[in-house]
Amino acid sequence: MQQDYSIWEYEAYSIDWDICIIGSGITGLSTGISILERGPGTKVLVVDRWFIPLGASTRNAGFSCFGSPSEILADIGKMGEDASFTLVRKRWRGLQKLKTRINQQHACYETNGGYELFNKEGYEKVIDSLPYLNQLLSEAISQEKVYHASEVPSGIRGFSHALFNPYEGQLHPGFMMEQLKEKYLKMGGKIWTGLDIESIEETDEGILLCNKLSIPVKAKKVIVTTNAFARQLLPQLNVHGARNHVLVTEPIIGLQWKGCFHYDRGFYYFRNIGNRILLGGARNKDIENEETEQFGRNPLVLEALENFLYDHLTPTGRVKIEFQWSGIIGIGNQKLPIIKAISPRLFVGVRLSGMGIALASIIGEELTDLVLQQHE
Ligand SMILES: Cc1cc2nc3c(=O)[nH]c(=O)nc-3n(C[C@H](O)[C@H](O)[C@H](O)COP(=O)(O)OP(=O)(O)OC[C@H]3O[C@@H](n4cnc5c(N)ncnc54)[C@H](O)[C@@H]3O)c2cc1C
């Protein structure tokens, strides 16, 4: 149905924005903040199709991490040393920037460290490469001996070895996002939710964002930060969705361990939230069907997660699972994010893979550099 808008609506809302960002997840908000830091007074609008950013930013596990040993070694095997450490460096720098933008206490930020867990065979594949990894990490992030052998924390069963990283932390993604939103709004940015952008039309004067509500949204420049959903607007991009399931138990009396944990190249991850357990992953149990941009539940994956929970993590007996949900990450033919200009007016920052909390702030900075270069 064609909607008729009043003159008041046109004059108040059909503004010629300097920059419009599509996607109000951590990447969109971080980019908005970077733009306003560098250009106070810029008319910036962030739009999202949902009332809250429904993709990955409020649905993740809240690990503040930059890579576990086996994952980095696997990355080096696939993309080489330079690209792998560029990625680690971006994650580290992104986390440092993020920490300056949020009140860490209000975001429940805790540095309890992170562990990668192994069986004997897996450990033997990694342990000889540890000095090499630590050396490269000391160059990439200026921290010495990032990974070292440790005991498997008491209360966790079925693993023979652990490597500990004291620099890993954990936070509350919901509170983190609320703080980023408040910061962005205080700086003068605007957010419109409930606006599903269907297509992007470039004209000589600027860009028109076509949407179901037929509200004329015009901007001089547009940045797409829709991550896993980016191909709906820009089909040429090499990025697609991968669903990840998460479950959270009731509070468990006698839970002994805390921190962030990675297993099986990141396919399983878990942490404590106080004395609850958050467990996610097992996407590899049905990898084909989990390559989707649809939220939902996959019984095979949920069964694998529950088995893992009872085999390895709970102190005794069954516990109640109080929350379970899925989120969609953006992956592609390689792990480096896509940060580029599609045209002098249109920019994209997507494919944040499984560590977007770490990457988003730095992607926002890089997108801002690109957009400002085009002003000159
Ligand atoms: C289960 C799970 C666990 C994870 N755990 C961690 C972790 O512990 N640590 C970590 O660093 N990372 C983790 N990640 C990854 C991290 O959450 C993501 O990399 C990051 O949130 C991506 O942020 P984003 O802003 O780029 O995308 P998103 O958060 O997906 O935001 C994209 C936004 O674009 C909007 N949108 C899409 N299309 C349109 C359109 N056409 N019009 C308007 N709006 C649109 C969507 O509604 C959405 O709000 C996890 C992800 C998942 C799913």
The ligand as a MOL file (V3000), in Angstrom:
LIG
                    3D

  0  0  0     0  0            999 V3000
M  V30 BEGIN CTAB
M  V30 COUNTS 53 58 0 0 0
M  V30 BEGIN ATOM
M  V30 1 C 26.0750 -17.1790 18.8700 0
M  V30 2 C 27.1870 -16.2400 18.5790 0
M  V30 3 C 28.2770 -16.1700 19.4390 0
M  V30 4 C 29.2990 -15.2520 19.1980 0
M  V30 5 N 30.2620 -15.0810 20.1360 0
M  V30 6 C 31.1740 -14.0960 19.9850 0
M  V30 7 C 32.0830 -13.8030 21.0270 0
M  V30 8 O 32.0350 -14.4050 22.0830 0
M  V30 9 N 33.0060 -12.8370 20.8100 0
M  V30 10 C 33.0500 -12.1370 19.6300 0
M  V30 11 O 33.9390 -11.2900 19.4720 0
M  V30 12 N 32.1680 -12.3610 18.6640 0
M  V30 13 C 31.2100 -13.3080 18.8050 0
M  V30 14 N 30.2950 -13.5280 17.8320 0
M  V30 15 C 30.3850 -12.7300 16.6000 0
M  V30 16 C 29.8950 -11.2970 16.8010 0
M  V30 17 O 28.7020 -11.2940 17.5570 0
M  V30 18 C 29.6370 -10.6810 15.4250 0
M  V30 19 O 30.8210 -10.7640 14.6520 0
M  V30 20 C 29.2470 -9.2080 15.5180 0
M  V30 21 O 28.1980 -9.0300 16.4320 0
M  V30 22 C 28.8400 -8.6780 14.1570 0
M  V30 23 O 28.3130 -7.4040 14.3630 0
M  V30 24 P 27.6910 -6.5920 13.1420 0
M  V30 25 O 27.2420 -5.3010 13.6890 0
M  V30 26 O 28.6620 -6.5740 12.0140 0
M  V30 27 O 26.4560 -7.4860 12.6390 0
M  V30 28 P 25.0410 -7.7600 13.3300 0
M  V30 29 O 25.1310 -7.7240 14.7980 0
M  V30 30 O 24.5110 -8.9960 12.7040 0
M  V30 31 O 24.1810 -6.5060 12.8900 0
M  V30 32 C 23.6950 -6.3800 11.5710 0
M  V30 33 C 22.3970 -5.5930 11.6600 0
M  V30 34 O 21.9530 -5.2830 10.3330 0
M  V30 35 C 20.5430 -5.2950 10.3330 0
M  V30 36 N 20.0900 -5.4550 8.9550 0
M  V30 37 C 20.3960 -6.4750 8.1240 0
M  V30 38 N 19.8550 -6.2540 6.9110 0
M  V30 39 C 19.1820 -5.0710 6.9840 0
M  V30 40 C 18.4260 -4.3090 6.0470 0
M  V30 41 N 18.2550 -4.7210 4.7950 0
M  V30 42 N 17.8660 -3.1440 6.4590 0
M  V30 43 C 18.0440 -2.7040 7.7370 0
M  V30 44 N 18.7530 -3.3980 8.6480 0
M  V30 45 C 19.3300 -4.5550 8.2860 0
M  V30 46 C 20.1930 -6.4810 11.2140 0
M  V30 47 O 18.8560 -6.3750 11.7140 0
M  V30 48 C 21.2470 -6.3660 12.3120 0
M  V30 49 O 20.7780 -5.6500 13.4330 0
M  V30 50 C 29.2680 -14.4370 18.0240 0
M  V30 51 C 28.1930 -14.5270 17.1590 0
M  V30 52 C 27.1390 -15.4010 17.4180 0
M  V30 53 C 25.9720 -15.4590 16.4870 0
M  V30 END ATOM
M  V30 BEGIN BOND
M  V30 1 1 1 2
M  V30 2 1 2 3
M  V30 3 2 2 52
M  V30 4 2 3 4
M  V30 5 1 4 5
M  V30 6 1 4 50
M  V30 7 2 5 6
M  V30 8 1 6 7
M  V30 9 1 6 13
M  V30 10 2 7 8
M  V30 11 1 7 9
M  V30 12 1 9 10
M  V30 13 2 10 11
M  V30 14 1 10 12
M  V30 15 2 12 13
M  V30 16 1 13 14
M  V30 17 1 14 15
M  V30 18 1 14 50
M  V30 19 1 15 16
M  V30 20 1 16 17
M  V30 21 1 16 18
M  V30 22 1 18 19
M  V30 23 1 18 20
M  V30 24 1 20 21
M  V30 25 1 20 22
M  V30 26 1 22 23
M  V30 27 1 23 24
M  V30 28 2 24 25
M  V30 29 1 24 26
M  V30 30 1 24 27
M  V30 31 1 27 28
M  V30 32 2 28 29
M  V30 33 1 28 30
M  V30 34 1 28 31
M  V30 35 1 31 32
M  V30 36 1 32 33
M  V30 37 1 33 34
M  V30 38 1 33 48
M  V30 39 1 34 35
M  V30 40 1 35 36
M  V30 41 1 35 46
M  V30 42 1 36 37
M  V30 43 1 36 45
M  V30 44 2 37 38
M  V30 45 1 38 39
M  V30 46 1 39 40
M  V30 47 2 39 45
M  V30 48 1 40 41
M  V30 49 2 40 42
M  V30 50 1 42 43
M  V30 51 2 43 44
M  V30 52 1 44 45
M  V30 53 1 46 47
M  V30 54 1 46 48
M  V30 55 1 48 49
M  V30 56 2 50 51
M  V30 57 1 51 52
M  V30 58 1 52 53
M  V30 END BOND
M  V30 END CTAB
M  END
